[in-house]
Amino acid sequence: MIVLRRAKEQDIESIQDLANRTWYVTYGDYLSVEQIDYMLDKMYNKGELLSQFKEGYIFLMAEEDGIDLGFAGFSVLDSATGTYKLHKLYVLPETHGRGVGKLLMNEVVNLVKRADGAFLQLSVNRNNKAAKFYKKAGFIVKETIDIDIGNGFLMNDYIMEKAL
């Protein structure tokens, strides 16, 4: 049985491990290994993740039989409008199709609703198959953006939003 739990700082190594095990499969068809390495180092180094915990990001872990299968991370984006942002949602490729991502997404939506959130936003690479997953979950494309993330790399994303 898959169980969700709120992550603690002690889970940072597991979050890093899951990111490393999912990103190359997720992005390998359309991003260079150099860009994936750069982004993982920038977004998943221990200092950055610790900072996110301290800033109030909520991380959820999905596990089965004591083994972490995936995670989600979200935070308030704009408290005045009740907008939250789903920053991260990754599950191990070998667990795709088992409902792990859907469980994590549904729990994020429930927690945001309980906090009186009105909208949930996310960014997803325009080539990422997950964009279909998000559309199926009720997200719509709000904007198409290209973000310079340094080192000559761009993120070609959709900003998607779901009204809650």
N, C-alpha and C positions, 0 to 999 in steps of 0.2 A: 504494500500500500504506500502511495506517495503522500508524504507529510510536508506541510509548509511550516517554517519557523522564521522568526525575525532574527536576522543575522546580528552578530556582535563583532566587535573589533577582532576577536580571536578567529573570526571566519575569513579574514582578509586573505590569508594564504590559499584557502579553498576558492575564493572568488577569483584570485589571480590564476590559479590552476585551471578553473573552468573556462576563463576567458582565453587562456592559451590553447586549450583543447578545442574551443569552438571557433575562434576567429579565423584560423587558416582555412578551415573547411567552409565557413560562411562566406568569407570575402576572397578566397584564393582565385576564383574565376575572373575577378575583375579589378582586384587591387594587387599591386606588386608586394612581394615578401617584404621589401624595404619599407613600404608604407604601413603594412600590418605591424611590423616590428616597431616602427616609430610610434604608431598610435597606441599599441599595447603598453609601451614604455611610458608614454605621456599620460594615458588615462588610467592605467592600472598599477602604477608604482605605489609602494606602500604609503608614502607621504600623501599622495593625492587621495587615495582611498580613506586614509585616516582623517584627512581634512573634510571629506564628504560626510563621514560619520559625525564629526564635530559640528558641521553646518546643518545637521538635522536630516540628512538623506536617510531614508528608510530602505534597508536591504532585506529582501526575503530570500530564503534558501528553500529549494525543493530537494527532498531527500527520500531515499527508499532503502530500508535495511541499513541505515547508518551511512549510506553513500550519497554524497551530494551530486545531484543530477543537473541543477541549473540554479539561476538566481535572477532577481529583478531588483532594480534600484530606482527610487523616485523621490521627488521633493516638491515643495511649493515653488512655483515659478513666479506667480503674481497673486498675493493674498487678496488684493483689492477686487480682482475679478474671479477669485476662486479657481485659478488656473494652476494645475500641477503638471509636472513633466516626468514622464517615464524615461529615464536616462539610459537604462540598461535592461535587457531581457535576453538571456542566453540560456539555452539548454544543450546538453551534450548531443551531438549529431546522431549518435546511436539510439537516442531516446525519442527522436522526432516521430510524431504520429501517435504517441502514447498519451497525449493530453497534458504534458508537463507545462508547456508554455501557456496553454489555456488556463490551467489552474493558477499559475503565477499571475497572469493578466487579470483574471477574475478577482483575485484577492487584492491586487493593486486597486482596481476599480472600486471594490467594496470599501477599502480603507480610505480612499479619497472621498467617496460619498459620505462616509461616517464623519469625515473632517469637514463636511459641508462644501466640498469641492464641486465646482460647476463644469469644469472642463479638464480633460487629460490630453496633453500634447506629447508628441514624440518626434524624433528625427529618425529617418531610415534611409539608407542609401537607395537611390533610385533603381539600382540593379538587384537589390536584395529581394529574394523570394519572400521574405517575411512581410513585405508590403502587402501581399495578398492576404496573409494571416491577419494583419491589422485591419484591412478593409472588411474582412469577414467579421471581425470583432466590433465593427461599427465606426471605425475611424474614417475620416475623409481627408483628402489632400487639401491642405489650406494654402500651401506655398511651395514653390520649387526654389531651392537655394544652392549656391556653390560657396563653400567656406574654405578660405585659405587657412590651413592648420599648421603652416610652417614647413620648412625643409623642402619647399617646392611641391607640397602635396595639397590636394583639394579634396574636400568631402562634397560629393554631389548627392544632395539629400532632398527628400520630401519632408516638409513639416506637416504632420498629420494631427488631427484633433478629433476628439470624441466628446460630445456634450453628454453630461451625466444627469 
